[in-house]
Amino acid sequence: GSADDAFLTKIATDTSGEFKNAPTSDFVCEFQRVRGLIANTTPGPCTAKNVQPNQTNQFAVNVPASQAQVTFSSSWTGSDIAMSLVSPSGRVIDRSTSASDVTHDLGATFEAYAITNPEAGDWQVKLFGLDVPPQGEDAVFNSVSIPKPPDPPTETPTPTPTRPTTATSTTRALRTHTPVPPTAAPPSATAPVQAAAPPQP
């Protein structure tokens, strides 16, 4: 509509954002682009898929491994084009799905599915012409996936350097006393010696 582009540009600049005047037909692509900017990833290209009345336009979208969320979006001018999904394992997700990992948004001219922790591999996207004019209608399709944040580094305990255990032993000088066995005392030199008695006459 009639927006004050200068004022909106100032708000965006002051908050480190950006301003863009997008036509209504580009809303789905712009929302996906914003999702990609927030997640620091690049959304897939916006492509127009022609959908005929009561017919299905089916194509595959590859979802990489380790994604936190993937969003599939489609928009059209003024008909009703029903989008449904088939996961790589065969799970069907459509307008009747009610699950904790699926968020579904449906408006008059758009539809979107956000899948939390999606399966990796090729997802089948089906666009069915539920209420479109006889000549068919183009649906603008886009998808964006948000990778899981990297796991926080796990701390591996680093071995603390250990000091070599030096024995602080005190060396004692041992005095060994070996008793000497008693031996026969040598004859004393000072022992009195009796003189031989003189012979009797």
C-alpha positions as CSV (number, residue, x, y, z in Angstrom):
1,G,0.0,0.0,0.0
2,S,1.0,3.6,0.5
3,A,3.8,3.2,3.0
4,D,6.3,5.9,4.1
5,D,9.3,4.3,2.6
6,A,11.7,6.9,4.0
7,F,10.4,6.4,7.5
8,L,10.5,2.6,7.3
9,T,14.0,2.7,5.8
10,K,15.2,4.8,8.8
11,I,13.7,2.3,11.3
12,A,15.3,-0.6,9.5
13,T,18.7,1.2,9.3
14,D,18.6,2.2,13.0
15,T,18.0,-1.4,14.0
16,S,20.5,-3.0,11.7
17,G,17.8,-4.3,9.5
18,E,16.6,-3.7,6.0
19,F,13.5,-2.3,4.2
20,K,12.0,-3.7,1.1
21,N,8.8,-2.8,-0.6
22,A,7.5,-6.1,-1.8
23,P,4.4,-6.6,-4.0
24,T,1.7,-8.9,-2.6
25,S,2.6,-11.7,-5.0
26,D,6.0,-12.0,-3.5
27,F,5.0,-12.4,0.1
28,V,5.7,-16.1,0.3
29,C,9.2,-15.6,-1.2
30,E,9.9,-12.7,1.1
31,F,8.8,-14.5,4.2
32,Q,11.0,-17.5,3.3
33,R,13.9,-15.1,2.5
34,V,13.5,-13.6,6.0
35,R,13.4,-17.0,7.6
36,G,16.7,-17.8,5.8
37,L,18.3,-14.5,7.0
38,I,17.3,-15.3,10.6
39,A,18.7,-18.8,10.3
40,N,21.8,-17.6,8.3
41,T,20.9,-19.9,5.5
42,T,19.7,-19.5,1.9
43,P,16.2,-20.5,0.9
44,G,15.5,-22.3,-2.3
45,P,14.5,-20.3,-5.4
46,C,10.8,-19.3,-5.7
47,T,9.4,-21.2,-8.7
48,A,6.0,-21.0,-10.3
49,K,4.2,-24.3,-10.7
50,N,1.2,-24.4,-13.0
51,V,-1.7,-26.3,-11.5
52,Q,-4.7,-27.5,-13.5
53,P,-8.2,-28.1,-12.1
54,N,-8.5,-31.3,-10.1
55,Q,-4.9,-32.2,-11.1
56,T,-1.7,-32.6,-9.1
57,N,1.6,-31.0,-9.8
58,Q,4.1,-33.1,-8.0
59,F,7.9,-32.5,-7.5
60,A,10.6,-33.4,-5.0
61,V,12.5,-31.2,-2.5
62,N,15.7,-32.5,-0.9
63,V,16.0,-31.8,2.8
64,P,19.6,-32.2,4.1
65,A,20.4,-34.1,7.3
66,S,20.5,-32.4,10.7
67,Q,17.9,-29.8,10.1
68,A,16.0,-28.2,13.0
69,Q,13.1,-27.2,10.7
70,V,12.0,-27.1,7.1
71,T,9.2,-24.8,5.8
72,F,7.3,-25.4,2.5
73,S,5.2,-22.5,1.3
74,S,3.0,-21.8,-1.7
75,S,1.0,-18.9,-2.8
76,W,-1.4,-18.1,-5.6
77,T,-3.5,-15.3,-6.9
78,G,-7.1,-16.1,-6.1
79,S,-8.0,-19.8,-6.3
80,D,-7.5,-22.7,-3.9
81,I,-4.5,-24.9,-4.3
82,A,-4.1,-27.6,-1.7
83,M,-0.5,-28.5,-0.8
84,S,0.3,-31.9,0.8
85,L,3.7,-33.5,1.6
86,V,5.0,-37.0,1.6
87,S,8.2,-37.6,3.7
88,P,11.0,-39.9,2.6
89,S,9.6,-42.7,4.8
90,G,6.1,-42.3,3.3
91,R,4.4,-40.2,6.0
92,V,1.6,-38.0,4.5
93,I,1.1,-34.5,5.8
94,D,-1.9,-32.5,4.6
95,R,-4.6,-30.1,5.8
96,S,-6.0,-32.8,8.1
97,T,-2.7,-33.5,9.9
98,S,-2.6,-32.7,13.5
99,A,0.9,-33.4,15.0
100,S,3.2,-31.8,17.4
101,D,6.0,-31.5,14.9
102,V,3.8,-29.9,12.2
103,T,2.7,-26.3,12.0
104,H,0.2,-25.5,9.3
105,D,-0.8,-22.0,8.1
106,L,-3.5,-21.5,5.6
107,G,-4.8,-18.2,4.2
108,A,-7.0,-17.2,1.3
109,T,-4.0,-17.2,-1.2
110,F,-1.2,-19.0,0.6
111,E,-0.4,-22.2,2.5
112,A,2.7,-23.2,4.5
113,Y,3.9,-26.2,6.5
114,A,6.7,-26.0,9.0
115,I,8.1,-29.4,10.0
116,T,10.3,-29.7,13.1
117,N,13.3,-32.1,13.0
118,P,12.4,-33.3,9.5
119,E,13.5,-36.5,7.9
120,A,16.5,-36.2,5.6
121,G,16.0,-37.0,2.0
122,D,13.6,-36.3,-0.9
123,W,10.2,-34.9,0.2
124,Q,7.4,-35.1,-2.3
125,V,5.4,-31.9,-2.6
126,K,1.9,-32.1,-4.2
127,L,0.0,-29.1,-5.3
128,F,-3.6,-30.0,-6.1
129,G,-6.0,-27.7,-8.1
130,L,-8.9,-27.7,-5.7
131,D,-10.6,-24.6,-7.0
132,V,-8.8,-23.1,-10.0
133,P,-10.0,-21.6,-13.3
134,P,-10.2,-23.9,-16.4
135,Q,-6.9,-22.6,-17.7
136,G,-5.2,-23.5,-14.5
137,E,-3.2,-21.2,-12.2
138,D,0.4,-20.7,-11.2
139,A,1.4,-21.3,-7.6
140,V,4.6,-19.8,-6.4
141,F,6.5,-22.4,-4.3
142,N,9.4,-22.0,-2.0
143,S,11.2,-24.0,0.8
144,V,13.8,-23.2,3.4
145,S,15.5,-25.4,5.9
146,I,17.1,-24.3,9.1
147,P,20.0,-26.4,10.3
148,K,20.4,-27.5,13.9
149,P,22.8,-25.4,15.9
150,P,26.2,-27.2,16.4
151,D,26.5,-29.2,19.6
152,P,28.4,-27.3,22.3
153,P,31.9,-28.5,22.6
154,T,32.3,-31.2,25.2
155,E,35.1,-30.7,27.7
156,T,37.5,-33.6,27.8
157,P,39.3,-33.5,31.0
158,T,43.0,-32.8,30.4
159,P,45.2,-34.8,32.6
160,T,46.9,-32.6,35.1
161,P,50.7,-33.0,35.1
162,T,51.7,-35.0,38.0
163,R,55.1,-34.6,39.7
164,P,57.2,-37.7,39.8
165,T,56.9,-39.1,43.2
166,T,60.3,-38.8,44.7
167,A,60.7,-40.8,47.8
168,T,61.7,-38.5,50.6
169,S,63.2,-41.3,52.5
170,T,65.7,-40.6,55.1
171,T,68.7,-42.8,54.9
172,R,69.8,-43.9,58.3
173,A,73.1,-45.3,59.1
174,L,72.4,-48.5,60.9
175,R,74.9,-49.6,63.4
176,T,74.9,-53.3,63.5
177,H,76.2,-54.8,66.7
178,T,77.3,-58.3,66.2
179,P,78.2,-59.9,69.5
180,V,81.5,-61.6,69.5
181,P,81.4,-65.1,71.0
182,P,83.5,-65.4,74.2
183,T,86.9,-66.9,73.7
184,A,89.3,-68.4,76.2
185,A,91.2,-65.8,77.9
186,P,95.0,-66.1,77.3
187,P,97.0,-66.8,80.3
188,S,97.8,-63.8,82.3
189,A,101.4,-62.9,82.3
190,T,101.0,-61.5,85.7
191,A,99.8,-64.7,87.2
192,P,102.0,-65.7,90.2
193,V,104.4,-68.4,89.5
194,Q,105.4,-70.6,92.4
195,A,109.0,-71.3,92.6
196,A,109.9,-74.9,92.8
197,A,110.7,-76.0,96.2
198,P,114.4,-76.8,96.8
199,P,115.2,-80.5,97.0
200,Q,115.3,-81.8,100.5
201,P,118.7,-83.0,101.6
